[in-house]
Amino acid sequence: IIMKEGARVMSLTDGSSKMSKSDPNDNSRINVLDPPKVIRDKIKRCKTDPFEGIEWDNPERPEATNLLNIYSAVQPTPRSKEDILEEVKDMNWGQFKPLLAEAVVQHLEPIQKRYEEVRNNEEELNQILKDGANAANEVAGRTLYNTKIAMGFVTPQE
């Protein structure tokens, strides 16, 4: 679950641009299936600023806000900005980045594990795909029926 603050994650290479899988620079984003070492390396190399301390919501420090938003979004339980700032207030980037990287790795680990389980079980994968197709067809059928009614092609059934 991603909190509202983490709903728009910014690039690791430019804290004022949205993180995007279409960015040609793979280091600008964390991919869900990136191995832990790759995640750690990307966060280690991500753009920060030369200012001392770590602070949230300073318009002159978009990278700081971005990294704190990511950290907040991957917490196992919701935490306030104040609580997180209290934890990191005396850290520099060299101390915070490994903490962030481990939090991201821990957050993605169950997703990656489940992905591997499903990918390695063809029967389960096919059932998931079948269930998804059936659910999509049901929604599409209702939408098509409502569209036909709206256009006057059919009359609603009582």
N, C-alpha and C positions, 0 to 999 in steps of 0.2 A: 504494500500500500504506500502510495506517495502522498505526502502532505501537500497542501496547497502551495507552500513556499517552494517545494521541490518539483512542482508540476512543470515548470519551465526551467530546465537545467541548461546552463550556459556552457559554452565551449571551454575546454581545458587550455586552449591556446589564446583565447580572447574572451575575457569575462563579460564583454558587452554584446557578444553574438550567441545566438541559440546553438546548443549542441545539436548536431545533425549527422545522421548516417550518410548523407550525401556529400558531406565535406570531404574533399580528396585527401586531407591529412588525417590518417587514422589516429594520430595522437591527440586529436581535438575531442575525442569522445571515448567513453567507456562502453564497449559492446557487452551485451548480456553474457555472451559466451567467451569473453576474453579470459584466458587462464590467469590465476592469481598473480603470477610473476609479471605478466603483461600489464595488469591493472596497477600493480605497485610501481612499475617503471613509468607508466603514463602519468600517474599522480606525482611521482618524484620529479618528473620533467615539466609538469604543468606550470603555466605562467602564474607568477605571483607579483608582488610589488616590493619596492625597496623600503617601505615604511616599517617602523618597529611596531610590534604587537599585532594582534589579530582583532579586527572589529567588523561588525555587521552594519550593513545599510549606509555606508559612506559612499556617496556617488563618485568620489575620486578613487575608490578602491573596489571596482566591480569584481575583480578576481577573488578578493577576500570574502565578499558577500557570497559569491558563487560557491566557493569551497565550503564555507560554513553551511550554506543551504543544502549542499550535497550531504555533508556530514549529518545534518539534522534529519534529512529524508531517509537515511539508512539506519537510523537508530532502531534497536529492537522494540523499544516502547517510546511513545511520543515524549519529547522533552522540550522545555521552553528555551527560547533564545538565551534568557538570563542564566539558566542552568548550564547550557553549553558554553557560554562565554565565561562563566565561573571556572569551568573545567580547563579551558584553553587560554585564559587571560595571561598567563606567564610564559606561554610557549612562543617560540619563533617558528618560521615556516619549516625549518629542518626537523623540528619536533612534531609539528602538527601533521605534516604530510604522511608520515608512516601511520599515525593514528587514523587518519582519514582512509588511507589505503586499506588497512585491516578492517575497518568498519564496512567499506564497500565490498571487500572480498567475503566477509561473513554474511552480508546481506544477500549477495548473489549466489553463495554456495548452495543453498537448498534448491534454487531455481535451476542451476546448472546440473545438480545431481538428478533432479526429476527429469530434465531434458534428456540426459544420458540414459536413464532408465527407460523412458518412452522410446527413444531412438533404437535401443537395443532389444526391444520387445515388439516385433512386427505385428503380432496379433493385437496388442493393446493400442499401438499406433493406429492401425486400421480401424479399430473400434472408435477411437477418439475422433478420427477424421469422419467416419460415418455419422457419429452423433452430431458433430458440428455441421455436416452437410444437411442432416435432417432438420436441425434447429433453424438453419439459414433458410431452407426451403419453406418451412412453416411461416416464418416472418415474411418472406418474399411473397408467398401465396396470399397472405392477409393484405399486404400492401397492394398487390396487383388487383385483388378483388375490390378494395376500397377505391382504387384509381378508376376501375371500370365503372363503379357506381357513380363517382364524381363526374365522369365523362358521359354518363347516360347510356352506356353500352349494356348494362344489366340493371335490374331493379333489385333493391335489397330484399333479402329473404327474411321473413318475419320469424 
